[in-house]
Amino acid sequence: GCARVPTLKTLLANGAVREYTTNLEKAELLVTNLFPAPPPTFVTPPVSYPDPIQFDETITHQQIIDTIRRLHAHKAPGPDVIPNVVLKMCADIIAPHLLHVYQASLTHGFYPEQWRESTTVIICKPDNESYEVMSSYRPIALLNTLGKLFTAIATDILRYLIEKHELL
């Protein structure tokens, strides 16, 4: 990957090339191009929804263990700085504790604010001929590990319910 961002170049409307050499100029260019303003708010028309599905799902110790096993060991952690490899190494010890927290979160419909935190970093796309152009970069969001683990478990539960009730 890139150790530092080289001088970036953009093509102006008049055909001239503008160079961005300082860290501040490069940072502003990256933010402007990779994080555009959100689109205008779209209000969806009213729709009718089907009757709610009875949901008595409980999270099991084995679901937590299986989900931890599926984690990629060496992915970068988010702001909680808990590496996946740590969860994998102590899965049997931590799973009973996570079970109580995750079950309470599911039961009460509460997703802690800390689990929503992320760190966005800009990475170089691999195998580009030139790292002087904006298309050589992309942002990635590093999510908090415990939130990501809960989300994976909730996704498995939703997938099961969708299949069971033939919702798709």
C-alpha positions as a Markdown table, in Angstrom:
| # | Residue | x | y | z |
|---|---|---|---|---|
| 1 | Gly | 0.0 | 0.0 | 0.0 |
| 2 | Cys | 0.9 | 3.7 | 0.0 |
| 3 | Ala | 3.1 | 5.0 | 2.7 |
| 4 | Arg | 2.1 | 8.6 | 1.9 |
| 5 | Val | -0.1 | 10.3 | -0.6 |
| 6 | Pro | 2.0 | 11.7 | -3.5 |
| 7 | Thr | 1.2 | 14.9 | -5.3 |
| 8 | Leu | -2.4 | 14.6 | -6.6 |
| 9 | Lys | -3.4 | 16.0 | -10.0 |
| 10 | Thr | -6.8 | 16.9 | -11.3 |
| 11 | Leu | -7.9 | 18.1 | -14.8 |
| 12 | Leu | -9.6 | 21.5 | -14.7 |
| 13 | Ala | -12.5 | 22.5 | -17.0 |
| 14 | Asn | -10.1 | 24.6 | -19.2 |
| 15 | Gly | -7.8 | 21.5 | -19.8 |
| 16 | Ala | -5.1 | 22.6 | -17.3 |
| 17 | Val | -3.8 | 20.3 | -14.7 |
| 18 | Arg | -3.9 | 21.4 | -11.0 |
| 19 | Glu | -1.4 | 19.9 | -8.6 |
| 20 | Tyr | -2.2 | 19.4 | -4.9 |
| 21 | Thr | 1.1 | 19.2 | -3.0 |
| 22 | Thr | 0.5 | 20.1 | 0.7 |
| 23 | Asn | -1.1 | 17.7 | 3.1 |
| 24 | Leu | -3.9 | 20.1 | 3.7 |
| 25 | Glu | -4.6 | 20.5 | -0.1 |
| 26 | Lys | -4.5 | 16.7 | -0.6 |
| 27 | Ala | -6.8 | 16.1 | 2.5 |
| 28 | Glu | -9.4 | 18.6 | 1.2 |
| 29 | Leu | -9.4 | 17.1 | -2.2 |
| 30 | Leu | -9.8 | 13.6 | -0.9 |
| 31 | Val | -12.7 | 14.7 | 1.4 |
| 32 | Thr | -14.4 | 16.6 | -1.4 |
| 33 | Asn | -14.2 | 13.7 | -3.9 |
| 34 | Leu | -14.7 | 10.7 | -1.6 |
| 35 | Phe | -17.3 | 12.1 | 0.7 |
| 36 | Pro | -19.9 | 14.1 | -1.4 |
| 37 | Ala | -22.8 | 15.9 | 0.2 |
| 38 | Pro | -25.7 | 13.7 | 1.0 |
| 39 | Pro | -28.6 | 13.7 | -1.6 |
| 40 | Pro | -31.8 | 15.6 | -0.8 |
| 41 | Thr | -34.1 | 13.8 | 1.5 |
| 42 | Phe | -36.6 | 11.5 | -0.2 |
| 43 | Val | -39.9 | 10.9 | 1.5 |
| 44 | Thr | -41.3 | 7.5 | 0.8 |
| 45 | Pro | -45.0 | 7.2 | 0.0 |
| 46 | Pro | -47.2 | 5.6 | 2.6 |
| 47 | Val | -47.4 | 1.8 | 2.2 |
| 48 | Ser | -49.2 | -0.9 | 4.0 |
| 49 | Tyr | -47.2 | -3.4 | 5.9 |
| 50 | Pro | -47.9 | -7.1 | 6.6 |
| 51 | Asp | -48.8 | -8.2 | 10.1 |
| 52 | Pro | -45.8 | -8.4 | 12.4 |
| 53 | Ile | -44.0 | -11.7 | 12.7 |
| 54 | Gln | -43.9 | -13.3 | 16.1 |
| 55 | Phe | -40.3 | -13.1 | 17.2 |
| 56 | Asp | -39.1 | -15.2 | 20.1 |
| 57 | Glu | -35.6 | -15.7 | 18.9 |
| 58 | Thr | -32.9 | -16.1 | 21.5 |
| 59 | Ile | -29.2 | -15.9 | 20.9 |
| 60 | Thr | -27.3 | -19.0 | 21.8 |
| 61 | His | -23.8 | -19.5 | 23.1 |
| 62 | Gln | -23.1 | -21.6 | 20.0 |
| 63 | Gln | -24.2 | -18.8 | 17.6 |
| 64 | Ile | -21.7 | -16.5 | 19.2 |
| 65 | Ile | -18.9 | -19.0 | 19.0 |
| 66 | Asp | -19.8 | -19.8 | 15.3 |
| 67 | Thr | -19.9 | -16.1 | 14.4 |
| 68 | Ile | -16.6 | -15.4 | 16.1 |
| 69 | Arg | -15.0 | -18.4 | 14.2 |
| 70 | Arg | -16.2 | -16.8 | 10.9 |
| 71 | Leu | -14.4 | -13.5 | 11.7 |
| 72 | His | -11.3 | -12.8 | 9.6 |
| 73 | Ala | -8.5 | -12.8 | 12.2 |
| 74 | His | -6.4 | -10.0 | 10.9 |
| 75 | Lys | -8.9 | -7.4 | 9.8 |
| 76 | Ala | -8.2 | -3.9 | 11.2 |
| 77 | Pro | -10.3 | -3.0 | 14.2 |
| 78 | Gly | -12.5 | 0.1 | 14.6 |
| 79 | Pro | -12.3 | 2.7 | 17.4 |
| 80 | Asp | -12.7 | 0.0 | 20.1 |
| 81 | Val | -9.3 | -1.3 | 19.0 |
| 82 | Ile | -10.4 | -4.9 | 19.7 |
| 83 | Pro | -8.7 | -7.1 | 17.1 |
| 84 | Asn | -10.7 | -10.1 | 15.8 |
| 85 | Val | -7.8 | -12.3 | 16.6 |
| 86 | Val | -8.3 | -11.6 | 20.3 |
| 87 | Leu | -12.0 | -12.6 | 20.1 |
| 88 | Lys | -11.0 | -15.8 | 18.3 |
| 89 | Met | -8.4 | -16.6 | 20.9 |
| 90 | Cys | -10.7 | -16.1 | 23.9 |
| 91 | Ala | -14.1 | -17.0 | 22.3 |
| 92 | Asp | -15.0 | -19.7 | 24.9 |
| 93 | Ile | -14.2 | -17.3 | 27.8 |
| 94 | Ile | -15.9 | -14.2 | 26.4 |
| 95 | Ala | -19.0 | -15.8 | 24.7 |
| 96 | Pro | -21.1 | -16.2 | 27.9 |
| 97 | His | -20.6 | -12.6 | 28.7 |
| 98 | Leu | -21.4 | -11.4 | 25.2 |
| 99 | Leu | -24.5 | -13.7 | 25.3 |
| 100 | His | -26.0 | -11.6 | 28.1 |
| 101 | Val | -25.2 | -8.3 | 26.5 |
| 102 | Tyr | -26.3 | -9.3 | 23.0 |
| 103 | Gln | -29.5 | -11.0 | 24.2 |
| 104 | Ala | -30.4 | -7.8 | 26.2 |
| 105 | Ser | -29.7 | -5.7 | 23.1 |
| 106 | Leu | -31.9 | -7.9 | 21.0 |
| 107 | Thr | -34.7 | -8.2 | 23.6 |
| 108 | His | -34.9 | -4.4 | 24.3 |
| 109 | Gly | -34.2 | -3.3 | 20.7 |
| 110 | Phe | -31.2 | -1.3 | 21.9 |
| 111 | Tyr | -28.0 | -0.8 | 19.9 |
| 112 | Pro | -25.4 | 1.1 | 22.0 |
| 113 | Glu | -24.0 | 4.3 | 20.6 |
| 114 | Gln | -20.5 | 3.0 | 21.0 |
| 115 | Trp | -21.2 | 0.1 | 18.6 |
| 116 | Arg | -22.1 | 2.7 | 15.9 |
| 117 | Glu | -18.8 | 4.4 | 16.0 |
| 118 | Ser | -16.4 | 3.9 | 13.1 |
| 119 | Thr | -13.1 | 5.3 | 11.8 |
| 120 | Thr | -13.0 | 6.0 | 8.1 |
| 121 | Val | -9.6 | 5.7 | 6.5 |
| 122 | Ile | -8.5 | 6.3 | 2.9 |
| 123 | Ile | -6.7 | 3.4 | 1.3 |
| 124 | Cys | -4.9 | 3.0 | -2.0 |
| 125 | Lys | -6.6 | 0.7 | -4.5 |
| 126 | Pro | -4.1 | -2.1 | -5.4 |
| 127 | Asp | -2.3 | -2.4 | -8.7 |
| 128 | Asn | -2.9 | 1.1 | -10.0 |
| 129 | Glu | -0.5 | 2.6 | -12.5 |
| 130 | Ser | -0.5 | 6.0 | -10.8 |
| 131 | Tyr | -1.4 | 7.1 | -7.4 |
| 132 | Glu | -1.5 | 10.8 | -8.5 |
| 133 | Val | -5.2 | 10.5 | -9.5 |
| 134 | Met | -8.2 | 10.4 | -7.2 |
| 135 | Ser | -9.6 | 7.2 | -8.6 |
| 136 | Ser | -6.6 | 5.4 | -7.0 |
| 137 | Tyr | -8.1 | 5.8 | -3.6 |
| 138 | Arg | -11.2 | 4.7 | -1.7 |
| 139 | Pro | -12.6 | 5.1 | 1.8 |
| 140 | Ile | -13.2 | 2.2 | 4.1 |
| 141 | Ala | -15.1 | 2.3 | 7.5 |
| 142 | Leu | -13.5 | 0.4 | 10.3 |
| 143 | Leu | -16.4 | -0.6 | 12.6 |
| 144 | Asn | -16.3 | -1.4 | 16.3 |
| 145 | Thr | -15.6 | -5.1 | 16.7 |
| 146 | Leu | -18.3 | -5.9 | 19.3 |
| 147 | Gly | -21.0 | -4.1 | 17.2 |
| 148 | Lys | -19.9 | -5.8 | 14.1 |
| 149 | Leu | -20.1 | -9.2 | 15.8 |
| 150 | Phe | -23.7 | -8.4 | 17.1 |
| 151 | Thr | -24.7 | -7.3 | 13.6 |
| 152 | Ala | -23.5 | -10.5 | 12.1 |
| 153 | Ile | -25.5 | -12.5 | 14.6 |
| 154 | Ala | -28.6 | -10.3 | 14.0 |
| 155 | Thr | -28.1 | -10.8 | 10.3 |
| 156 | Asp | -28.2 | -14.6 | 10.7 |
| 157 | Ile | -31.4 | -14.3 | 12.7 |
| 158 | Leu | -33.0 | -12.1 | 10.1 |
| 159 | Arg | -31.9 | -14.4 | 7.3 |
| 160 | Tyr | -33.5 | -17.4 | 9.2 |
| 161 | Leu | -36.8 | -15.5 | 9.7 |
| 162 | Ile | -36.9 | -14.3 | 6.1 |
| 163 | Glu | -36.5 | -17.9 | 4.9 |
| 164 | Lys | -38.9 | -19.4 | 7.5 |
| 165 | His | -41.7 | -16.9 | 6.7 |
| 166 | Glu | -40.9 | -16.8 | 2.9 |
| 167 | Leu | -40.6 | -13.0 | 2.9 |
| 168 | Leu | -38.5 | -12.8 | -0.3 |
